[in-house]
C-alpha cells in the first residue's frame, strides 16, 4: 500500500498484482478490498489508488487465454 500511495511505478505494481491474482480469486478480492479501504481512509489523497484501479481494469498486458483481472 505504501508503494501505491507513494505512486512508485504504478505500471509494474499493476503487473505484479495481476500476476499474483491469476487464478486466485480470493487474493484478488482481498487486494481490491484493501485498495478501496485505503481510498476511503485517504480521501482526496487517494489519486494513486484510483490510477492503479484504472490500470487494473484496462490491463492490456495479459496473455491470451488468461482471465481478465476484472
PDB file of N, H, CA, C and O in Angstrom:
ATOM      1  N   UNK A   1       0.814  -1.190   0.000  1.00  0.00           N
ATOM      2  CA  UNK A   1       0.000   0.000   0.000  1.00  0.00           C
ATOM      3  C   UNK A   1       0.862   1.260   0.000  1.00  0.00           C
ATOM      4  O   UNK A   1       0.481   2.276  -0.581  1.00  0.00           O
ATOM      5  N   UNK A   2       2.027   1.193   0.654  1.00  0.00           N
ATOM      6  H   UNK A   2       2.336   0.368   1.126  1.00  0.00           H
ATOM      7  CA  UNK A   2       2.914   2.366   0.656  1.00  0.00           C
ATOM      8  C   UNK A   2       3.432   2.653  -0.749  1.00  0.00           C
ATOM      9  O   UNK A   2       3.545   3.809  -1.157  1.00  0.00           O
ATOM     10  N   UNK A   3       3.743   1.597  -1.477  1.00  0.00           N
ATOM     11  H   UNK A   3       3.651   0.658  -1.146  1.00  0.00           H
ATOM     12  CA  UNK A   3       4.245   1.768  -2.844  1.00  0.00           C
ATOM     13  C   UNK A   3       3.184   2.424  -3.722  1.00  0.00           C
ATOM     14  O   UNK A   3       3.499   3.294  -4.534  1.00  0.00           O
ATOM     15  N   UNK A   4       1.947   2.016  -3.562  1.00  0.00           N
ATOM     16  H   UNK A   4       1.691   1.310  -2.902  1.00  0.00           H
ATOM     17  CA  UNK A   4       0.860   2.620  -4.332  1.00  0.00           C
ATOM     18  C   UNK A   4       0.658   4.061  -3.888  1.00  0.00           C
ATOM     19  O   UNK A   4       0.544   4.958  -4.724  1.00  0.00           O
ATOM     20  N   UNK A   5       0.612   4.291  -2.585  1.00  0.00           N
ATOM     21  H   UNK A   5       0.704   3.563  -1.906  1.00  0.00           H
ATOM     22  CA  UNK A   5       0.395   5.638  -2.054  1.00  0.00           C
ATOM     23  C   UNK A   5       1.471   6.610  -2.530  1.00  0.00           C
ATOM     24  O   UNK A   5       1.181   7.761  -2.855  1.00  0.00           O
ATOM     25  N   UNK A   6       2.716   6.135  -2.570  1.00  0.00           N
ATOM     26  H   UNK A   6       2.952   5.200  -2.306  1.00  0.00           H
ATOM     27  CA  UNK A   6       3.825   6.987  -2.993  1.00  0.00           C
ATOM     28  C   UNK A   6       3.946   7.052  -4.509  1.00  0.00           C
ATOM     29  O   UNK A   6       4.841   7.710  -5.039  1.00  0.00           O
ATOM     30  N   UNK A   7       3.038   6.365  -5.208  1.00  0.00           N
ATOM     31  H   UNK A   7       2.311   5.830  -4.777  1.00  0.00           H
ATOM     32  CA  UNK A   7       2.964   6.410  -6.671  1.00  0.00           C
ATOM     33  C   UNK A   7       4.257   5.911  -7.318  1.00  0.00           C
ATOM     34  O   UNK A   7       4.745   6.504  -8.280  1.00  0.00           O
ATOM     35  N   UNK A   8       4.804   4.822  -6.785  1.00  0.00           N
ATOM     36  H   UNK A   8       4.407   4.340  -6.004  1.00  0.00           H
ATOM     37  CA  UNK A   8       6.049   4.262  -7.295  1.00  0.00           C
ATOM     38  C   UNK A   8       5.718   3.218  -8.370  1.00  0.00           C
ATOM     39  O   UNK A   8       5.209   2.140  -8.064  1.00  0.00           O
ATOM     40  N   UNK A   9       6.003   3.541  -9.586  1.00  0.00           N
ATOM     41  H   UNK A   9       6.417   4.417  -9.835  1.00  0.00           H
ATOM     42  CA  UNK A   9       5.856   2.663 -10.733  1.00  0.00           C
ATOM     43  C   UNK A   9       4.532   1.884 -10.737  1.00  0.00           C
ATOM     44  O   UNK A   9       4.504   0.671 -10.527  1.00  0.00           O
ATOM     45  N   UNK A  10       3.467   2.600 -10.977  1.00  0.00           N
ATOM     46  H   UNK A  10       3.490   3.585 -11.148  1.00  0.00           H
ATOM     47  CA  UNK A  10       2.120   2.021 -10.969  1.00  0.00           C
ATOM     48  C   UNK A  10       1.996   0.906 -12.007  1.00  0.00           C
ATOM     49  O   UNK A  10       1.309  -0.088 -11.772  1.00  0.00           O
ATOM     50  N   UNK A  11       2.657   1.069 -13.150  1.00  0.00           N
ATOM     51  H   UNK A  11       3.215   1.877 -13.341  1.00  0.00           H
ATOM     52  CA  UNK A  11       2.595   0.064 -14.220  1.00  0.00           C
ATOM     53  C   UNK A  11       3.119  -1.287 -13.731  1.00  0.00           C
ATOM     54  O   UNK A  11       2.473  -2.313 -13.945  1.00  0.00           O
ATOM     55  N   UNK A  12       4.278  -1.297 -13.079  1.00  0.00           N
ATOM     56  H   UNK A  12       4.803  -0.464 -12.905  1.00  0.00           H
ATOM     57  CA  UNK A  12       4.844  -2.546 -12.559  1.00  0.00           C
ATOM     58  C   UNK A  12       4.019  -3.094 -11.402  1.00  0.00           C
ATOM     59  O   UNK A  12       3.869  -4.308 -11.258  1.00  0.00           O
ATOM     60  N   UNK A  13       3.489  -2.206 -10.587  1.00  0.00           N
ATOM     61  H   UNK A  13       3.611  -1.221 -10.703  1.00  0.00           H
ATOM     62  CA  UNK A  13       2.627  -2.643  -9.490  1.00  0.00           C
ATOM     63  C   UNK A  13       1.396  -3.355 -10.036  1.00  0.00           C
ATOM     64  O   UNK A  13       0.971  -4.375  -9.496  1.00  0.00           O
ATOM     65  N   UNK A  14       0.830  -2.815 -11.103  1.00  0.00           N
ATOM     66  H   UNK A  14       1.176  -1.986 -11.542  1.00  0.00           H
ATOM     67  CA  UNK A  14      -0.319  -3.434 -11.748  1.00  0.00           C
ATOM     68  C   UNK A  14       0.050  -4.834 -12.263  1.00  0.00           C
ATOM     69  O   UNK A  14      -0.679  -5.798 -12.026  1.00  0.00           O
ATOM     70  N   UNK A  15       1.177  -4.938 -12.964  1.00  0.00           N
ATOM     71  H   UNK A  15       1.769  -4.156 -13.157  1.00  0.00           H
ATOM     72  CA  UNK A  15       1.626  -6.243 -13.467  1.00  0.00           C
ATOM     73  C   UNK A  15       1.825  -7.234 -12.329  1.00  0.00           C
ATOM     74  O   UNK A  15       1.461  -8.404 -12.446  1.00  0.00           O
ATOM     75  N   UNK A  16       2.400  -6.764 -11.234  1.00  0.00           N
ATOM     76  H   UNK A  16       2.695  -5.814 -11.139  1.00  0.00           H
ATOM     77  CA  UNK A  16       2.649  -7.618 -10.072  1.00  0.00           C
ATOM     78  C   UNK A  16       1.341  -8.132  -9.471  1.00  0.00           C
ATOM     79  O   UNK A  16       1.210  -9.317  -9.167  1.00  0.00           O
ATOM     80  N   UNK A  17       0.385  -7.235  -9.304  1.00  0.00           N
ATOM     81  H   UNK A  17       0.491  -6.272  -9.550  1.00  0.00           H
ATOM     82  CA  UNK A  17      -0.904  -7.626  -8.724  1.00  0.00           C
ATOM     83  C   UNK A  17      -1.617  -8.621  -9.625  1.00  0.00           C
ATOM     84  O   UNK A  17      -2.156  -9.617  -9.143  1.00  0.00           O
ATOM     85  N   UNK A  18      -1.625  -8.364 -10.922  1.00  0.00           N
ATOM     86  H   UNK A  18      -1.187  -7.555 -11.313  1.00  0.00           H
ATOM     87  CA  UNK A  18      -2.286  -9.285 -11.854  1.00  0.00           C
ATOM     88  C   UNK A  18      -1.611 -10.652 -11.800  1.00  0.00           C
ATOM     89  O   UNK A  18      -2.296 -11.674 -11.799  1.00  0.00           O
ATOM     90  N   UNK A  19      -0.290 -10.686 -11.753  1.00  0.00           N
ATOM     91  H   UNK A  19       0.267  -9.856 -11.753  1.00  0.00           H
ATOM     92  CA  UNK A  19       0.428 -11.959 -11.683  1.00  0.00           C
ATOM     93  C   UNK A  19       0.112 -12.715 -10.399  1.00  0.00           C
ATOM     94  O   UNK A  19      -0.067 -13.933 -10.419  1.00  0.00           O
ATOM     95  N   UNK A  20       0.043 -11.990  -9.281  1.00  0.00           N
ATOM     96  H   UNK A  20       0.189 -11.001  -9.265  1.00  0.00           H
ATOM     97  CA  UNK A  20      -0.276 -12.640  -8.008  1.00  0.00           C
ATOM     98  C   UNK A  20      -1.689 -13.212  -7.991  1.00  0.00           C
ATOM     99  O   UNK A  20      -1.936 -14.268  -7.408  1.00  0.00           O
ATOM    100  N   UNK A  21      -2.606 -12.510  -8.631  1.00  0.00           N
ATOM    101  H   UNK A  21      -2.406 -11.652  -9.104  1.00  0.00           H
ATOM    102  CA  UNK A  21      -4.014 -12.865  -8.544  1.00  0.00           C
ATOM    103  C   UNK A  21      -4.488 -13.821  -9.640  1.00  0.00           C
ATOM    104  O   UNK A  21      -5.639 -14.256  -9.628  1.00  0.00           O
ATOM    105  N   UNK A  22      -3.617 -14.144 -10.573  1.00  0.00           N
ATOM    106  H   UNK A  22      -2.682 -13.790 -10.582  1.00  0.00           H
ATOM    107  CA  UNK A  22      -4.003 -15.032 -11.661  1.00  0.00           C
ATOM    108  C   UNK A  22      -4.525 -16.348 -11.086  1.00  0.00           C
ATOM    109  O   UNK A  22      -3.801 -17.057 -10.387  1.00  0.00           O
ATOM    110  N   UNK A  23      -5.752 -16.661 -11.377  1.00  0.00           N
ATOM    111  H   UNK A  23      -6.340 -16.085 -11.945  1.00  0.00           H
ATOM    112  CA  UNK A  23      -6.413 -17.887 -10.917  1.00  0.00           C
ATOM    113  C   UNK A  23      -6.541 -17.956  -9.397  1.00  0.00           C
ATOM    114  O   UNK A  23      -6.690 -19.047  -8.848  1.00  0.00           O
ATOM    115  N   UNK A  24      -6.487 -16.828  -8.712  1.00  0.00           N
ATOM    116  H   UNK A  24      -6.365 -15.942  -9.159  1.00  0.00           H
ATOM    117  CA  UNK A  24      -6.618 -16.807  -7.254  1.00  0.00           C
ATOM    118  C   UNK A  24      -7.615 -15.709  -6.879  1.00  0.00           C
ATOM    119  O   UNK A  24      -7.234 -14.622  -6.444  1.00  0.00           O
ATOM    120  N   UNK A  25      -8.889 -16.019  -7.058  1.00  0.00           N
ATOM    121  H   UNK A  25      -9.198 -16.901  -7.411  1.00  0.00           H
ATOM    122  CA  UNK A  25      -9.927 -15.009  -6.837  1.00  0.00           C
ATOM    123  C   UNK A  25      -9.964 -14.480  -5.404  1.00  0.00           C
ATOM    124  O   UNK A  25     -10.157 -13.277  -5.227  1.00  0.00           O
ATOM    125  N   UNK A  26      -9.790 -15.314  -4.365  1.00  0.00           N
ATOM    126  H   UNK A  26      -9.633 -16.292  -4.510  1.00  0.00           H
ATOM    127  CA  UNK A  26      -9.805 -14.767  -3.000  1.00  0.00           C
ATOM    128  C   UNK A  26      -8.722 -13.705  -2.775  1.00  0.00           C
ATOM    129  O   UNK A  26      -8.966 -12.715  -2.085  1.00  0.00           O
ATOM    130  N   UNK A  27      -7.536 -13.899  -3.347  1.00  0.00           N
ATOM    131  H   UNK A  27      -7.338 -14.703  -3.908  1.00  0.00           H
ATOM    132  CA  UNK A  27      -6.482 -12.908  -3.201  1.00  0.00           C
ATOM    133  C   UNK A  27      -6.847 -11.629  -3.946  1.00  0.00           C
ATOM    134  O   UNK A  27      -6.597 -10.531  -3.449  1.00  0.00           O
ATOM    135  N   UNK A  28      -7.432 -11.758  -5.126  1.00  0.00           N
ATOM    136  H   UNK A  28      -7.635 -12.650  -5.530  1.00  0.00           H
ATOM    137  CA  UNK A  28      -7.856 -10.579  -5.893  1.00  0.00           C
ATOM    138  C   UNK A  28      -8.880  -9.766  -5.103  1.00  0.00           C
ATOM    139  O   UNK A  28      -8.803  -8.538  -5.056  1.00  0.00           O
ATOM    140  N   UNK A  29      -9.827 -10.448  -4.492  1.00  0.00           N
ATOM    141  H   UNK A  29      -9.890 -11.446  -4.530  1.00  0.00           H
ATOM    142  CA  UNK A  29     -10.849  -9.766  -3.690  1.00  0.00           C
ATOM    143  C   UNK A  29     -10.193  -9.057  -2.507  1.00  0.00           C
ATOM    144  O   UNK A  29     -10.565  -7.931  -2.178  1.00  0.00           O
ATOM    145  N   UNK A  30      -9.227  -9.701  -1.871  1.00  0.00           N
ATOM    146  H   UNK A  30      -8.924 -10.615  -2.138  1.00  0.00           H
ATOM    147  CA  UNK A  30      -8.523  -9.084  -0.737  1.00  0.00           C
ATOM    148  C   UNK A  30      -7.770  -7.830  -1.160  1.00  0.00           C
ATOM    149  O   UNK A  30      -7.790  -6.820  -0.455  1.00  0.00           O
ATOM    150  N   UNK A  31      -7.110  -7.894  -2.305  1.00  0.00           N
ATOM    151  H   UNK A  31      -7.094  -8.714  -2.877  1.00  0.00           H
ATOM    152  CA  UNK A  31      -6.346  -6.738  -2.777  1.00  0.00           C
ATOM    153  C   UNK A  31      -7.275  -5.588  -3.140  1.00  0.00           C
ATOM    154  O   UNK A  31      -7.006  -4.443  -2.778  1.00  0.00           O
ATOM    155  N   UNK A  32      -8.353  -5.871  -3.844  1.00  0.00           N
ATOM    156  H   UNK A  32      -8.572  -6.802  -4.138  1.00  0.00           H
ATOM    157  CA  UNK A  32      -9.300  -4.812  -4.216  1.00  0.00           C
ATOM    158  C   UNK A  32      -9.936  -4.213  -2.962  1.00  0.00           C
ATOM    159  O   UNK A  32     -10.125  -2.999  -2.891  1.00  0.00           O
ATOM    160  N   UNK A  33     -10.262  -5.031  -1.989  1.00  0.00           N
ATOM    161  H   UNK A  33     -10.108  -6.017  -2.047  1.00  0.00           H
ATOM    162  CA  UNK A  33     -10.819  -4.530  -0.727  1.00  0.00           C
ATOM    163  C   UNK A  33      -9.823  -3.615  -0.024  1.00  0.00           C
ATOM    164  O   UNK A  33     -10.203  -2.560   0.484  1.00  0.00           O
ATOM    165  N   UNK A  34      -8.553  -4.009   0.008  1.00  0.00           N
ATOM    166  H   UNK A  34      -8.245  -4.866  -0.406  1.00  0.00           H
ATOM    167  CA  UNK A  34      -7.522  -3.178   0.627  1.00  0.00           C
ATOM    168  C   UNK A  34      -7.386  -1.850  -0.107  1.00  0.00           C
ATOM    169  O   UNK A  34      -7.220  -0.809   0.530  1.00  0.00           O
ATOM    170  N   UNK A  35      -7.452  -1.871  -1.426  1.00  0.00           N
ATOM    171  H   UNK A  35      -7.587  -2.716  -1.943  1.00  0.00           H
ATOM    172  CA  UNK A  35      -7.358  -0.633  -2.207  1.00  0.00           C
ATOM    173  C   UNK A  35      -8.535   0.281  -1.883  1.00  0.00           C
ATOM    174  O   UNK A  35      -8.346   1.475  -1.652  1.00  0.00           O
ATOM    175  N   UNK A  36      -9.749  -0.269  -1.864  1.00  0.00           N
ATOM    176  H   UNK A  36      -9.903  -1.239  -2.052  1.00  0.00           H
ATOM    177  CA  UNK A  36     -10.923   0.547  -1.553  1.00  0.00           C
ATOM    178  C   UNK A  36     -10.881   1.084  -0.126  1.00  0.00           C
ATOM    179  O   UNK A  36     -11.279   2.225   0.110  1.00  0.00           O
ATOM    180  N   UNK A  37     -10.411   0.292   0.821  1.00  0.00           N
ATOM    181  H   UNK A  37     -10.088  -0.635   0.629  1.00  0.00           H
ATOM    182  CA  UNK A  37     -10.290   0.766   2.204  1.00  0.00           C
ATOM    183  C   UNK A  37      -9.323   1.949   2.298  1.00  0.00           C
ATOM    184  O   UNK A  37      -9.569   2.900   3.040  1.00  0.00           O
ATOM    185  N   UNK A  38      -8.225   1.884   1.542  1.00  0.00           N
ATOM    186  H   UNK A  38      -8.026   1.111   0.939  1.00  0.00           H
ATOM    187  CA  UNK A  38      -7.280   2.998   1.540  1.00  0.00           C
ATOM    188  C   UNK A  38      -7.864   4.222   0.859  1.00  0.00           C
ATOM    189  O   UNK A  38      -7.571   5.347   1.262  1.00  0.00           O
ATOM    190  N   UNK A  39      -8.679   4.029  -0.157  1.00  0.00           N
ATOM    191  H   UNK A  39      -8.918   3.115  -0.484  1.00  0.00           H
ATOM    192  CA  UNK A  39      -9.339   5.162  -0.807  1.00  0.00           C
ATOM    193  C   UNK A  39     -10.251   5.866   0.192  1.00  0.00           C
ATOM    194  O   UNK A  39     -10.265   7.094   0.268  1.00  0.00           O
ATOM    195  N   UNK A  40     -11.010   5.088   0.956  1.00  0.00           N
ATOM    196  H   UNK A  40     -10.999   4.090   0.895  1.00  0.00           H
ATOM    197  CA  UNK A  40     -11.889   5.677   1.969  1.00  0.00           C
ATOM    198  C   UNK A  40     -11.084   6.432   3.023  1.00  0.00           C
ATOM    199  O   UNK A  40     -11.457   7.528   3.443  1.00  0.00           O
ATOM    200  N   UNK A  41      -9.971   5.824   3.442  1.00  0.00           N
ATOM    201  H   UNK A  41      -9.668   4.934   3.100  1.00  0.00           H
ATOM    202  CA  UNK A  41      -9.156   6.398   4.506  1.00  0.00           C
ATOM    203  C   UNK A  41      -8.433   7.673   4.059  1.00  0.00           C
ATOM    204  O   UNK A  41      -8.326   8.628   4.828  1.00  0.00           O
ATOM    205  N   UNK A  42      -7.940   7.687   2.823  1.00  0.00           N
ATOM    206  H   UNK A  42      -8.027   6.911   2.198  1.00  0.00           H
ATOM    207  CA  UNK A  42      -7.129   8.808   2.358  1.00  0.00           C
ATOM    208  C   UNK A  42      -7.944   9.960   1.790  1.00  0.00           C
ATOM    209  O   UNK A  42      -7.466  11.094   1.760  1.00  0.00           O
ATOM    210  N   UNK A  43      -9.145   9.695   1.345  1.00  0.00           N
ATOM    211  H   UNK A  43      -9.533   8.773   1.369  1.00  0.00           H
ATOM    212  CA  UNK A  43      -9.984  10.764   0.803  1.00  0.00           C
ATOM    213  C   UNK A  43      -9.387  11.398  -0.432  1.00  0.00           C
ATOM    214  O   UNK A  43      -9.190  10.728  -1.446  1.00  0.00           O
ATOM    215  N   UNK A  44      -9.098  12.690  -0.355  1.00  0.00           N
ATOM    216  H   UNK A  44      -9.259  13.234   0.468  1.00  0.00           H
ATOM    217  CA  UNK A  44      -8.595  13.438  -1.512  1.00  0.00           C
ATOM    218  C   UNK A  44      -7.195  13.011  -1.940  1.00  0.00           C
ATOM    219  O   UNK A  44      -6.811  13.264  -3.082  1.00  0.00           O
ATOM    220  N   UNK A  45      -6.430  12.382  -1.076  1.00  0.00           N
ATOM    221  H   UNK A  45      -6.742  12.177  -0.149  1.00  0.00           H
ATOM    222  CA  UNK A  45      -5.071  11.959  -1.401  1.00  0.00           C
ATOM    223  C   UNK A  45      -5.022  10.569  -2.033  1.00  0.00           C
ATOM    224  O   UNK A  45      -3.950   9.972  -2.127  1.00  0.00           O
ATOM    225  N   UNK A  46      -6.160  10.052  -2.462  1.00  0.00           N
ATOM    226  H   UNK A  46      -7.031  10.536  -2.385  1.00  0.00           H
ATOM    227  CA  UNK A  46      -6.248   8.678  -2.958  1.00  0.00           C
ATOM    228  C   UNK A  46      -6.032   8.542  -4.461  1.00  0.00           C
ATOM    229  O   UNK A  46      -6.286   7.471  -5.014  1.00  0.00           O
ATOM    230  N   UNK A  47      -5.576   9.583  -5.134  1.00  0.00           N
ATOM    231  H   UNK A  47      -5.370  10.453  -4.685  1.00  0.00           H
ATOM    232  CA  UNK A  47      -5.413   9.530  -6.586  1.00  0.00           C
ATOM    233  C   UNK A  47      -4.567   8.340  -7.052  1.00  0.00           C
ATOM    234  O   UNK A  47      -4.965   7.688  -8.018  1.00  0.00           O
ATOM    235  N   UNK A  48      -3.426   8.013  -6.428  1.00  0.00           N
ATOM    236  H   UNK A  48      -3.104   8.543  -5.644  1.00  0.00           H
ATOM    237  CA  UNK A  48      -2.649   6.861  -6.895  1.00  0.00           C
ATOM    238  C   UNK A  48      -3.432   5.543  -6.855  1.00  0.00           C
ATOM    239  O   UNK A  48      -3.214   4.667  -7.692  1.00  0.00           O
ATOM    240  N   UNK A  49      -4.330   5.404  -5.898  1.00  0.00           N
ATOM    241  H   UNK A  49      -4.507   6.116  -5.218  1.00  0.00           H
ATOM    242  CA  UNK A  49      -5.133   4.181  -5.808  1.00  0.00           C
ATOM    243  C   UNK A  49      -6.146   4.131  -6.946  1.00  0.00           C
ATOM    244  O   UNK A  49      -6.407   3.063  -7.499  1.00  0.00           O
ATOM    245  N   UNK A  50      -6.718   5.283  -7.298  1.00  0.00           N
ATOM    246  H   UNK A  50      -6.506   6.151  -6.849  1.00  0.00           H
ATOM    247  CA  UNK A  50      -7.615   5.327  -8.450  1.00  0.00           C
ATOM    248  C   UNK A  50      -6.851   5.036  -9.736  1.00  0.00           C
ATOM    249  O   UNK A  50      -7.367   4.359 -10.625  1.00  0.00           O
ATOM    250  N   UNK A  51      -5.626   5.545  -9.840  1.00  0.00           N
ATOM    251  H   UNK A  51      -5.207   6.095  -9.118  1.00  0.00           H
ATOM    252  CA  UNK A  51      -4.803   5.260 -11.017  1.00  0.00           C
ATOM    253  C   UNK A  51      -4.536   3.769 -11.141  1.00  0.00           C
ATOM    254  O   UNK A  51      -4.603   3.209 -12.235  1.00  0.00           O
ATOM    255  N   UNK A  52      -4.232   3.124 -10.015  1.00  0.00           N
ATOM    256  H   UNK A  52      -4.178   3.578  -9.126  1.00  0.00           H
ATOM    257  CA  UNK A  52      -3.988   1.687 -10.040  1.00  0.00           C
ATOM    258  C   UNK A  52      -5.246   0.928 -10.453  1.00  0.00           C
ATOM    259  O   UNK A  52      -5.171  -0.001 -11.257  1.00  0.00           O
ATOM    260  N   UNK A  53      -6.387   1.310  -9.917  1.00  0.00           N
ATOM    261  H   UNK A  53      -6.448   2.065  -9.264  1.00  0.00           H
ATOM    262  CA  UNK A  53      -7.634   0.652 -10.309  1.00  0.00           C
ATOM    263  C   UNK A  53      -7.894   0.813 -11.807  1.00  0.00           C
ATOM    264  O   UNK A  53      -8.362  -0.118 -12.463  1.00  0.00           O
ATOM    265  N   UNK A  54      -7.594   1.984 -12.341  1.00  0.00           N
ATOM    266  H   UNK A  54      -7.214   2.741 -11.809  1.00  0.00           H
ATOM    267  CA  UNK A  54      -7.755   2.200 -13.782  1.00  0.00           C
ATOM    268  C   UNK A  54      -6.840   1.266 -14.557  1.00  0.00           C
ATOM    269  O   UNK A  54      -7.271   0.647 -15.530  1.00  0.00           O
ATOM    270  N   UNK A  55      -5.584   1.156 -14.141  1.00  0.00           N
ATOM    271  H   UNK A  55      -5.233   1.658 -13.351  1.00  0.00           H
ATOM    272  CA  UNK A  55      -4.657   0.252 -14.825  1.00  0.00           C
ATOM    273  C   UNK A  55      -5.121  -1.199 -14.737  1.00  0.00           C
ATOM    274  O   UNK A  55      -5.012  -1.951 -15.706  1.00  0.00           O
ATOM    275  N   UNK A  56      -5.631  -1.583 -13.587  1.00  0.00           N
ATOM    276  H   UNK A  56      -5.719  -0.972 -12.800  1.00  0.00           H
ATOM    277  CA  UNK A  56      -6.085  -2.972 -13.423  1.00  0.00           C
ATOM    278  C   UNK A  56      -7.280  -3.291 -14.320  1.00  0.00           C
ATOM    279  O   UNK A  56      -7.354  -4.375 -14.899  1.00  0.00           O
ATOM    280  N   UNK A  57      -8.211  -2.350 -14.433  1.00  0.00           N
ATOM    281  H   UNK A  57      -8.151  -1.470 -13.962  1.00  0.00           H
ATOM    282  CA  UNK A  57      -9.402  -2.620 -15.245  1.00  0.00           C
ATOM    283  C   UNK A  57      -9.115  -2.528 -16.733  1.00  0.00           C
ATOM    284  O   UNK A  57      -9.803  -3.161 -17.534  1.00  0.00           O
ATOM    285  N   UNK A  58      -8.106  -1.746 -17.118  1.00  0.00           N
ATOM    286  H   UNK A  58      -7.547  -1.232 -16.467  1.00  0.00           H
ATOM    287  CA  UNK A  58      -7.759  -1.606 -18.534  1.00  0.00           C
ATOM    288  C   UNK A  58      -6.525  -2.424 -18.895  1.00  0.00           C
ATOM    289  O   UNK A  58      -5.952  -2.228 -19.967  1.00  0.00           O
ATOM    290  N   UNK A  59      -6.112  -3.322 -18.033  1.00  0.00           N
ATOM    291  H   UNK A  59      -6.577  -3.481 -17.162  1.00  0.00           H
ATOM    292  CA  UNK A  59      -4.872  -4.082 -18.210  1.00  0.00           C
ATOM    293  C   UNK A  59      -4.860  -4.787 -19.567  1.00  0.00           C
ATOM    294  O   UNK A  59      -5.709  -5.631 -19.852  1.00  0.00           O
ATOM    295  N   UNK A  60      -3.884  -4.423 -20.391  1.00  0.00           N
ATOM    296  H   UNK A  60      -3.195  -3.737 -20.159  1.00  0.00           H
ATOM    297  CA  UNK A  60      -3.811  -4.994 -21.734  1.00  0.00           C
ATOM    298  C   UNK A  60      -2.627  -5.936 -21.902  1.00  0.00           C
ATOM    299  O   UNK A  60      -2.440  -6.496 -22.982  1.00  0.00           O
ATOM    300  N   UNK A  61      -1.828  -6.122 -20.864  1.00  0.00           N
ATOM    301  H   UNK A  61      -1.980  -5.667 -19.987  1.00  0.00           H
ATOM    302  CA  UNK A  61      -0.622  -6.938 -20.971  1.00  0.00           C
ATOM    303  C   UNK A  61      -0.842  -8.412 -20.727  1.00  0.00           C
ATOM    304  O   UNK A  61       0.118  -9.181 -20.666  1.00  0.00           O
ATOM    305  N   UNK A  62      -2.084  -8.817 -20.588  1.00  0.00           N
ATOM    306  H   UNK A  62      -2.864  -8.192 -20.638  1.00  0.00           H
ATOM    307  CA  UNK A  62      -2.315 -10.222 -20.271  1.00  0.00           C
ATOM    308  C   UNK A  62      -2.157 -11.099 -21.506  1.00  0.00           C
ATOM    309  O   UNK A  62      -2.364 -10.645 -22.632  1.00  0.00           O
ATOM    310  N   UNK A  63      -1.800 -12.320 -21.293  1.00  0.00           N
ATOM    311  H   UNK A  63      -1.632 -12.689 -20.379  1.00  0.00           H
ATOM    312  CA  UNK A  63      -1.622 -13.293 -22.354  1.00  0.00           C
ATOM    313  C   UNK A  63      -2.968 -13.885 -22.719  1.00  0.00           C
ATOM    314  O   UNK A  63      -3.837 -14.068 -21.866  1.00  0.00           O
ATOM    315  N   UNK A  64      -3.129 -14.182 -23.996  1.00  0.00           N
ATOM    316  H   UNK A  64      -2.424 -14.034 -24.690  1.00  0.00           H
ATOM    317  CA  UNK A  64      -4.385 -14.760 -24.446  1.00  0.00           C
ATOM    318  C   UNK A  64      -4.651 -16.067 -23.697  1.00  0.00           C
ATOM    319  O   UNK A  64      -3.741 -16.873 -23.499  1.00  0.00           O
ATOM    320  N   UNK A  65      -5.886 -16.267 -23.288  1.00  0.00           N
ATOM    321  H   UNK A  65      -6.625 -15.612 -23.449  1.00  0.00           H
ATOM    322  CA  UNK A  65      -6.262 -17.457 -22.551  1.00  0.00           C
ATOM    323  C   UNK A  65      -6.307 -17.270 -21.048  1.00  0.00           C
ATOM    324  O   UNK A  65      -6.907 -18.076 -20.337  1.00  0.00           O
ATOM    325  N   UNK A  66      -5.677 -16.212 -20.561  1.00  0.00           N
ATOM    326  H   UNK A  66      -5.190 -15.557 -21.139  1.00  0.00           H
ATOM    327  CA  UNK A  66      -5.724 -15.927 -19.137  1.00  0.00           C
ATOM    328  C   UNK A  66      -6.931 -15.038 -18.842  1.00  0.00           C
ATOM    329  O   UNK A  66      -7.310 -14.211 -19.671  1.00  0.00           O
ATOM    330  N   UNK A  67      -7.528 -15.204 -17.681  1.00  0.00           N
ATOM    331  H   UNK A  67      -7.221 -15.876 -17.007  1.00  0.00           H
ATOM    332  CA  UNK A  67      -8.710 -14.405 -17.368  1.00  0.00           C
ATOM    333  C   UNK A  67      -8.361 -12.933 -17.129  1.00  0.00           C
ATOM    334  O   UNK A  67      -7.277 -12.635 -16.629  1.00  0.00           O
ATOM    335  N   UNK A  68      -9.261 -12.010 -17.478  1.00  0.00           N
ATOM    336  H   UNK A  68     -10.143 -12.252 -17.885  1.00  0.00           H
ATOM    337  CA  UNK A  68      -9.008 -10.606 -17.182  1.00  0.00           C
ATOM    338  C   UNK A  68      -9.089 -10.362 -15.684  1.00  0.00           C
ATOM    339  O   UNK A  68      -9.791 -11.087 -14.979  1.00  0.00           O
ATOM    340  N   UNK A  69      -8.394  -9.368 -15.193  1.00  0.00           N
ATOM    341  H   UNK A  69      -7.824  -8.779 -15.766  1.00  0.00           H
ATOM    342  CA  UNK A  69      -8.395  -9.092 -13.761  1.00  0.00           C
ATOM    343  C   UNK A  69      -9.797  -8.761 -13.263  1.00  0.00           C
ATOM    344  O   UNK A  69     -10.203  -9.207 -12.190  1.00  0.00           O
ATOM    345  N   UNK A  70     -10.538  -7.972 -14.050  1.00  0.00           N
ATOM    346  H   UNK A  70     -10.209  -7.609 -14.921  1.00  0.00           H
ATOM    347  CA  UNK A  70     -11.863  -7.551 -13.591  1.00  0.00           C
ATOM    348  C   UNK A  70     -12.792  -8.727 -13.483  1.00  0.00           C
ATOM    349  O   UNK A  70     -13.954  -8.563 -13.110  1.00  0.00           O
TER     350      UNK A  70
END
